[in-house]
Amino acid sequence: MTTDASGMQSSGVDPDMKVLIAVATAHRPEELGRLLRALADSYGSREDTHLLVVDNDAGGSSQPAVDEWAQKFGDRVRYVVEPERGYASVRNAVLRNVGDAERIVFIDDDEVPGDGWLDSLLEACERHGADVVAGPVKSIFPSGAPEWFERSGVFTMESPEFEEGHEMPWCATNNTVIRRHVIDAVPGGFDRKFDRMSGEDSDFFLRARLAGCRIVWTKEATVCEYLQPERLRSRWVFRRAIRSGNSRALVELDLLRSPSVLAKRGAKAVGLITVGIAERLLGALRGDKAMSLRGIHRVGSGYGMLRAFAVSEPWAP
């Protein structure tokens, strides 16, 4: 916050700046409805704030949720169907439909914004002079979830947090604001080779950083992610870890390839597998399910990284 000539505090955000909240979705009408209700209640009456929902279902299954819950945005809401299935394809549809928005804000359809979320993102963008700002995602476990599953920390392992203003090599699209020119800095948008198993956001933002864009972290803009019950399985955690480790390693090897990067990534992969096996075995001996699950996650992540050295396409089961 800064202080203007009248002595009043100002966020530095232009009140007339057009902001677009973008939501990519597919086959999640209940989760989407929950998000749209929260967005409408908090931002539906703000003339500077527009809403874009891109449905990655050719059948348009998200239309009823948009019609029911986004009415407060009036003519500032737009619903688009992207029939080409895939993580990158649906996000490229977002980029094609930003109109004249000066800031584009990404949030996932299974999330809900915290208090002051949008203003905190926008203010951080101005305060840090950043091109991209990302914020924390807090996992909300379903009722009846095993205590040890949350204690394992496997979800926070994939969503680390940093100090305010920390510069990042990349980020995700689950709680992020970008300046309009970032789109022009990354010709071609999100790489469709990541359509099936994600990683498109890490690739996009690393390319943005290599083009000169600054990516920073803010602690002030939090969203809550509501975990689906099917994620509370060891098999799901293992496969998700493979996917994450594989996609991030592929991004590094594609865009930052050098002997030192190869050595560091290879060493990290071997280290993760070694520690993970030890945690898995020790957890089983002690009856510590949280430790065992952490070991499963580390092994999956390390395996995914090693696979990137041999296969240039993202892992898909």
N, C-alpha and C positions, 0 to 999 in steps of 0.2 A: 504494500500500500504506500502511496505517496500523498503529500499534502499540497493542495493547490493554493492559489493566492488568497483565497477567502479563509484559509485555515481549515477547510473541510478535507477529510480524507477521501482519496480517490484510488480506485483499483488500477487505473491506467488503461482500462478496457473501454474502447469507444462504444458508447451506449447505442449508437446507430449501426454498429457492425452487424452484418447478417451472419448468424450462426446456424449451422445445419447439424442436427443430431441424426446419425445414420445407424440403422439397425438392419443387419443381415439375418435372415431367419429361414427355417424350413421345418415343417411338420412339428412345430412346438406351439400350438395355439394357446395352451394354458399359460406356459412360461411367457410367451409374447404378451398375452393379455395383462399379466401381472406387471411386466415392465412398462407397457403403454399406460396403464393406470397411474403408475408412479410418475412417469414423465408428464402426463397431462395435468396431474394435480400440481406439480411443481413448476412447469414451464409452459403449459398450454395457453396461458393468457399473455405471454410475453411476445410482443410484436417483432422482436429481433430474432426470435428463435423458431426455426422451421424443423420439420420432422420428415425423414425419408425412411420408408420401410421397403426393403428389397426381399421379395419372397423367392426362394430358390426351389420352389415347387411349381412346375408348369401348370398344375391344376388350380393354383391360386388359393390354397387352403388357408392362408393367413388373412385373406380379405375380411372375413367376418370379425376377427379380433380388431383389425384396424378400424373398421366401420363403427364398432361398438365403443372402443376405448380411446380413440384418438380424436374424437369430435371437438374437444376443446381447442385444438390447433386450427380449426376452421379450414380456410383455404391454404393454410401453411403446412399441410400434411400432403405427402405424395406417396402413393403405393405403386410399386413397380414389380413385375414378375420377370425373373431371369430363369429361363427354361434350361440353360446349360448348367448341369449340376457340378458343383465343386466349390471348394473354399476360395480359390482365386477368382473363379468366374463370378461368383456372387459379389465379391468385393470390387471387382472391376466394374460391375454394374453400378455400384455405389459411386465410383469415380466418374462414370459417364453421366450421372444425374445430380451432380452437386450444384448445377446452375451457377448463380453468381455469389454463392456463399463464400465468405472470407475465412471462416474457420469451420472445419469439418470435425465433428466429434464422433468417435466410434464407441459403441457399447454393445455387449453381446445380449442375445435374446433371453438368456437364462440368468440375467443379472438385474439388480435394482440399485439405483443410485442412492448414495448417502446424502445427508443434509448438506446443502450448499455445494453439491458436487460440480455442477456446470460452472458456476462462478469461480470456484477454486481452480478448475482446470484453465479457464480463460485468464484468470489473474496470474497464474504461474507462468503461462506462456509469455505474458507481457513482462512480468517481473524478472524473468531469467533471460529475456531476449531470445527465446528458443523457437525453433521451427516446429518441433514436435515435443509434446509433454505427455508422459504416461504416469498413471497413478496406481495405487494398490488395489488388489482384489481380495476380499475376505471371503473365505469359504464358509457357507452355512450348511451344516450337516442335517440330513433328514431326521425326523423324530425316530428314536429307537436305534440310531446308529451306534455301533460298538464304540465304547470309550477309547479303546486302544487304536482304533482306526484314525481318530482325530489326533491322538497323541503321537502317532507315527510321524506326522509332519510331511507325508508324501505330497500333499497338495501345495504346501508352502515351499517345498523344494523346487517346484516348477514355477513359483511366483515369488522370487526373492524381492526384498524391499531394500531401499537405499536411503541415504541422507538427502535432505532437501537440496535440489539443484544438481545432484550427481549426474554427470554426463555418461550416457549409455551408448554402446555400439549399435544397439537395435532395441526394439520393444515389440509388444503385441498390439492387437487391435481391440482388446477387451476393455480398455479404459484409457482412451487416448484422444488428444486433440492435435490437429495439424493445421498449419497455415496453407492457404490455397496453393502457393507456389511449390509446395512439396510434390504435388501431383505432376507438375511440369518437370521437376527434377528427376523423376523416375520414368523415363519413356517406356511405354508398354505396360505400365502398372504392375499388378501382381502376376507373378510367373505361374502360368497354368500347369506347369509340371507338378505343382504342389496341390492340384485340385483334389486328389483322392485322400491325402493324409496330412494336410495342412503344412505349416512352415512357411506359407506364402507371406505372412506378415513380417517374420524375421528377415526374410530375403528382401522384401520391399524396403524396410526401414534401414537395413545395412546399406543398400544401394543409395538410399537418400543421404545417409551420413557420408558415404564416399563421394557424393556429389556436392558436399559442403554444408549439409543441413545439420543443425545441432539438435540432439535428442536429450532431454533431461527428465529427471524424476521429480515428482512432487508427492509429499506425504499427505497433503491436505484434501485431495479429491478421491474419496473411497467409493467403491461399488461392492455390493455383496453378490456373490455367485451362489445360487441354490443348487447344491449337488443332487443329482438324481440317484435314487437307490442303487441302480445297476452299476454305478461307479464304485460302490463299496465292496468290490471283489478283487482278490489278489490278481486274477487273470486280467481284469480290466486295467489295473495299475501297471502290470508288467507290460502289456501291449501299449499303453499310453506312454510309458517311459521309453520303449523302443522307438516309437514314433517321434517323440520330442528329441531324443538324443540323435536320431538319424537325420532329422530335418535340419537341426542347428549345425551339425557337422557338415552336411552337404552345403549349406549356405557359406560356411567358412571356407570350405575347400574350393567352392566355385569362385568366390569373390576375393578371398584373402590368401590364396594358395602361395605358400612359400615353404622352404625347408623348416623354418622355425614353427610355423603354424601346424604343419604336418606332425612335427615332433611333439608339440604341446598337446594337440588333440589326441594323438595316439597314446601318449603317456597318461592323459586324463582318463581315456577309455579303459586302459588296462588297470589303472588305479581304482576306478569305480567298480569294475568287475571283481577285483581282488577283495576290496573292502566289503562289497555286497555279499559275496559268498561267505565271508567270515561272519557278517552280521546275520545272514540267513541261518547258518549252522548254530551260532551261539544263541540266537533267539529261540531256535527249536529246542536246544538243550535246557535253556532257562525257562521255557514256557512263556517267553516274552513275544507276543504276537506283533506288537508295534515294532520291535527291533527286526523281526523276520520280514515284515512288510517293507521296512526301509531297505533291507538287503535286496529284496526282490526288485524294488524300484531302481536301485543303483546298478544291479546287473543288467536290467533291461536298457537303461540309459547308456551304459558302456557298450553293450552289444550293438545298439543302434548306431553309435558313433563309429565303431569299427567297421560296420557294414558299409558306411559311406565311403570308406577307402576302396572297397571292391566293386560297388555298384553305384552308378551315378544317378539312378532314379530313386525317388523317395520310397521308403519301405511301405508295403501294403500287404495285409494278411491275405 
